Amino acid sequence: MRWVSCLEKRNFLTSFLQTYRLKHPDARFVLKYLLQHSHLLQNVHFTETEQKQARWLIISTAMAEEEGLVFYRRGQKSTNLSAIMGDLALHPNEPLYLTLHFPGKTRDFSYLRLIDHRAFENVRRYELHEKMAKAAEQVLDEALKRYEVSRLKMQIDQALDRKDMVLFQQLTEQLKKYEGQS
């Protein structure tokens, strides 16, 4: 599970509430309550996977097809605000999984960053791998350039020793090109 700061969660949820009209009016109240209580927000984990056996809150915007406000606790479903608020008050230290349904969420990077999602972590690992591969490629390119420069200098010395001015000129031009690339 990836750690997400309260600040990241707070910023996203604040923006979410400013941007979208929610399907169920009580959903806005629940999200604002979470925003007002950092100790609860610390235990919020954004997810896209079913969590019916845990504490799972599902909130949808007016544009989404899913129910507007659903809460699961140990397999028991509720849409009642007082049951949700009571559970949040009685169990403030338990993890709360939160799924949001809104248009364009699969392309919303600020939301995707929050998700406890293996596929997203795989994307991050791929990006890190690509970055490392690029750095390794640069190191190899630099090493090859140094080798080629060294080889050319040795051939230039040999051309001078043999007094081969034509070869000396050709090799010197090649060396200038390599050193100009550095």
C-alpha positions as a Markdown table, in Angstrom:
| # | Residue | x | y | z |
|---|---|---|---|---|
| 1 | Met | 0.0 | 0.0 | 0.0 |
| 2 | Arg | 1.4 | 3.4 | -1.0 |
| 3 | Trp | 1.5 | 6.1 | 1.7 |
| 4 | Val | -0.4 | 9.2 | 0.7 |
| 5 | Ser | -0.1 | 12.4 | 2.8 |
| 6 | Cys | -3.1 | 14.0 | 4.4 |
| 7 | Leu | -2.3 | 17.2 | 2.4 |
| 8 | Glu | -2.6 | 15.3 | -0.9 |
| 9 | Lys | -5.9 | 13.8 | 0.2 |
| 10 | Arg | -7.2 | 17.1 | 1.5 |
| 11 | Asn | -6.2 | 19.0 | -1.7 |
| 12 | Phe | -7.8 | 16.4 | -3.9 |
| 13 | Leu | -11.1 | 16.1 | -1.9 |
| 14 | Thr | -11.4 | 19.9 | -1.7 |
| 15 | Ser | -11.0 | 20.3 | -5.4 |
| 16 | Phe | -13.4 | 17.4 | -6.0 |
| 17 | Leu | -16.1 | 19.0 | -3.9 |
| 18 | Gln | -15.6 | 22.3 | -5.7 |
| 19 | Thr | -15.7 | 20.7 | -9.1 |
| 20 | Tyr | -18.5 | 18.1 | -8.9 |
| 21 | Arg | -22.2 | 18.0 | -7.9 |
| 22 | Leu | -22.7 | 14.9 | -5.9 |
| 23 | Lys | -25.6 | 12.5 | -6.6 |
| 24 | His | -26.5 | 12.2 | -2.9 |
| 25 | Pro | -26.7 | 15.3 | -0.7 |
| 26 | Asp | -25.3 | 13.5 | 2.4 |
| 27 | Ala | -22.2 | 12.5 | 0.5 |
| 28 | Arg | -20.9 | 16.2 | 0.5 |
| 29 | Phe | -21.5 | 16.2 | 4.3 |
| 30 | Val | -19.4 | 13.0 | 4.8 |
| 31 | Leu | -16.5 | 14.3 | 2.7 |
| 32 | Lys | -16.5 | 17.7 | 4.5 |
| 33 | Tyr | -16.5 | 15.8 | 7.8 |
| 34 | Leu | -13.5 | 13.8 | 6.7 |
| 35 | Leu | -11.8 | 17.0 | 5.6 |
| 36 | Gln | -12.4 | 18.6 | 9.0 |
| 37 | His | -10.9 | 15.6 | 10.9 |
| 38 | Ser | -7.2 | 14.9 | 10.0 |
| 39 | His | -7.1 | 11.8 | 12.2 |
| 40 | Leu | -9.9 | 10.3 | 10.0 |
| 41 | Leu | -8.3 | 11.5 | 6.8 |
| 42 | Gln | -5.0 | 9.8 | 7.8 |
| 43 | Asn | -6.9 | 6.4 | 7.6 |
| 44 | Val | -8.6 | 7.1 | 4.3 |
| 45 | His | -7.3 | 4.9 | 1.5 |
| 46 | Phe | -8.5 | 5.6 | -2.1 |
| 47 | Thr | -9.3 | 2.4 | -3.9 |
| 48 | Glu | -10.9 | 1.1 | -7.0 |
| 49 | Thr | -11.2 | -2.5 | -5.8 |
| 50 | Glu | -14.1 | -3.9 | -3.9 |
| 51 | Gln | -13.7 | -3.7 | -0.1 |
| 52 | Lys | -17.1 | -5.0 | 1.2 |
| 53 | Gln | -15.5 | -6.9 | 4.1 |
| 54 | Ala | -13.7 | -3.8 | 5.4 |
| 55 | Arg | -15.0 | -0.2 | 5.9 |
| 56 | Trp | -15.7 | 1.0 | 2.4 |
| 57 | Leu | -17.3 | 4.3 | 1.4 |
| 58 | Ile | -18.5 | 4.8 | -2.2 |
| 59 | Ile | -19.5 | 8.3 | -3.4 |
| 60 | Ser | -20.7 | 9.2 | -6.9 |
| 61 | Thr | -21.2 | 12.4 | -8.7 |
| 62 | Ala | -24.5 | 13.3 | -10.4 |
| 63 | Met | -23.0 | 12.2 | -13.7 |
| 64 | Ala | -22.1 | 8.7 | -12.6 |
| 65 | Glu | -24.3 | 5.6 | -13.0 |
| 66 | Glu | -23.4 | 4.2 | -9.5 |
| 67 | Glu | -25.3 | 4.8 | -6.3 |
| 68 | Gly | -24.6 | 8.2 | -4.7 |
| 69 | Leu | -23.7 | 7.1 | -1.2 |
| 70 | Val | -23.0 | 3.6 | -0.1 |
| 71 | Phe | -21.1 | 2.4 | 3.0 |
| 72 | Tyr | -20.0 | -1.2 | 3.8 |
| 73 | Arg | -18.8 | -2.5 | 7.1 |
| 74 | Arg | -18.0 | -6.2 | 7.3 |
| 75 | Gly | -20.2 | -7.0 | 4.4 |
| 76 | Gln | -23.2 | -5.0 | 5.7 |
| 77 | Lys | -24.4 | -2.3 | 3.3 |
| 78 | Ser | -25.9 | 1.0 | 4.4 |
| 79 | Thr | -26.9 | 4.3 | 2.8 |
| 80 | Asn | -28.0 | 5.9 | 6.0 |
| 81 | Leu | -26.0 | 9.0 | 7.0 |
| 82 | Ser | -26.4 | 8.4 | 10.7 |
| 83 | Ala | -25.0 | 4.9 | 10.4 |
| 84 | Ile | -22.0 | 6.2 | 8.4 |
| 85 | Met | -21.3 | 9.1 | 10.8 |
| 86 | Gly | -21.7 | 6.8 | 13.8 |
| 87 | Asp | -19.2 | 4.3 | 12.4 |
| 88 | Leu | -16.7 | 7.1 | 11.7 |
| 89 | Ala | -17.1 | 8.4 | 15.2 |
| 90 | Leu | -16.9 | 5.0 | 16.9 |
| 91 | His | -13.9 | 3.7 | 14.9 |
| 92 | Pro | -11.7 | 6.7 | 14.0 |
| 93 | Asn | -8.5 | 4.6 | 13.8 |
| 94 | Glu | -9.7 | 1.9 | 11.4 |
| 95 | Pro | -8.9 | 2.1 | 7.7 |
| 96 | Leu | -11.6 | 3.6 | 5.6 |
| 97 | Tyr | -11.5 | 2.7 | 1.9 |
| 98 | Leu | -13.0 | 5.4 | -0.4 |
| 99 | Thr | -14.1 | 4.9 | -4.0 |
| 100 | Leu | -15.2 | 7.9 | -6.0 |
| 101 | His | -17.2 | 7.7 | -9.2 |
| 102 | Phe | -16.9 | 10.7 | -11.4 |
| 103 | Pro | -16.5 | 11.4 | -15.1 |
| 104 | Gly | -12.9 | 11.2 | -16.4 |
| 105 | Lys | -11.5 | 9.6 | -13.3 |
| 106 | Thr | -9.4 | 7.1 | -15.3 |
| 107 | Arg | -7.5 | 10.1 | -16.8 |
| 108 | Asp | -7.4 | 12.2 | -13.7 |
| 109 | Phe | -3.8 | 12.0 | -12.6 |
| 110 | Ser | -4.4 | 13.7 | -9.2 |
| 111 | Tyr | -6.9 | 11.0 | -8.4 |
| 112 | Leu | -4.9 | 8.1 | -9.8 |
| 113 | Arg | -1.9 | 9.2 | -7.6 |
| 114 | Leu | -4.1 | 8.6 | -4.5 |
| 115 | Ile | -5.3 | 5.1 | -5.4 |
| 116 | Asp | -3.9 | 2.0 | -3.6 |
| 117 | His | -3.6 | 0.4 | -7.0 |
| 118 | Arg | -1.0 | -2.1 | -8.2 |
| 119 | Ala | -1.4 | -1.1 | -11.8 |
| 120 | Phe | -0.6 | 2.5 | -11.0 |
| 121 | Glu | 2.5 | 1.4 | -9.0 |
| 122 | Asn | 3.5 | -0.7 | -12.0 |
| 123 | Val | 3.4 | 2.5 | -14.1 |
| 124 | Arg | 5.5 | 4.3 | -11.6 |
| 125 | Arg | 8.0 | 1.3 | -11.6 |
| 126 | Tyr | 8.1 | 1.4 | -15.4 |
| 127 | Glu | 8.8 | 5.2 | -15.4 |
| 128 | Leu | 11.6 | 4.6 | -12.8 |
| 129 | His | 13.0 | 1.8 | -15.0 |
| 130 | Glu | 12.9 | 4.0 | -18.1 |
| 131 | Lys | 14.6 | 6.8 | -16.2 |
| 132 | Met | 17.3 | 4.4 | -15.0 |
| 133 | Ala | 17.7 | 2.9 | -18.4 |
| 134 | Lys | 18.2 | 6.3 | -19.9 |
| 135 | Ala | 20.8 | 7.2 | -17.3 |
| 136 | Ala | 22.6 | 3.9 | -17.9 |
| 137 | Glu | 22.5 | 4.6 | -21.7 |
| 138 | Gln | 24.0 | 8.0 | -21.1 |
| 139 | Val | 26.8 | 6.5 | -19.0 |
| 140 | Leu | 27.5 | 3.9 | -21.7 |
| 141 | Asp | 27.5 | 6.6 | -24.5 |
| 142 | Glu | 30.0 | 8.7 | -22.5 |
| 143 | Ala | 32.2 | 5.7 | -21.9 |
| 144 | Leu | 32.1 | 4.8 | -25.6 |
| 145 | Lys | 33.0 | 8.4 | -26.5 |
| 146 | Arg | 35.9 | 8.4 | -24.1 |
| 147 | Tyr | 37.1 | 5.1 | -25.6 |
| 148 | Glu | 36.8 | 6.4 | -29.1 |
| 149 | Val | 38.7 | 9.6 | -28.3 |
| 150 | Ser | 41.4 | 7.6 | -26.7 |
| 151 | Arg | 41.6 | 5.2 | -29.7 |
| 152 | Leu | 41.8 | 8.1 | -32.1 |
| 153 | Lys | 44.5 | 9.8 | -30.1 |
| 154 | Met | 46.5 | 6.6 | -30.2 |
| 155 | Gln | 46.0 | 6.2 | -34.0 |
| 156 | Ile | 47.0 | 9.9 | -34.4 |
| 157 | Asp | 50.3 | 9.2 | -32.5 |
| 158 | Gln | 50.9 | 6.2 | -34.7 |
| 159 | Ala | 50.3 | 8.2 | -37.9 |
| 160 | Leu | 52.7 | 10.9 | -36.7 |
| 161 | Asp | 55.3 | 8.2 | -35.9 |
| 162 | Arg | 54.9 | 6.9 | -39.5 |
| 163 | Lys | 54.9 | 10.4 | -40.8 |
| 164 | Asp | 51.5 | 9.7 | -42.6 |
| 165 | Met | 50.1 | 13.2 | -42.8 |
| 166 | Val | 47.0 | 12.2 | -44.8 |
| 167 | Leu | 45.9 | 9.7 | -42.2 |
| 168 | Phe | 46.9 | 12.2 | -39.5 |
| 169 | Gln | 44.6 | 14.8 | -41.0 |
| 170 | Gln | 41.7 | 12.3 | -41.3 |
| 171 | Leu | 42.0 | 11.1 | -37.7 |
| 172 | Thr | 42.4 | 14.7 | -36.4 |
| 173 | Glu | 39.1 | 15.6 | -38.2 |
| 174 | Gln | 37.4 | 12.6 | -36.6 |
| 175 | Leu | 38.7 | 13.6 | -33.2 |
| 176 | Lys | 37.4 | 17.1 | -33.6 |
| 177 | Lys | 33.9 | 15.7 | -34.3 |
| 178 | Tyr | 34.0 | 13.5 | -31.3 |
| 179 | Glu | 35.3 | 16.2 | -29.0 |
| 180 | Gly | 32.7 | 18.6 | -30.4 |
| 181 | Gln | 29.9 | 16.3 | -29.4 |
| 182 | Ser | 31.0 | 16.2 | -25.7 |
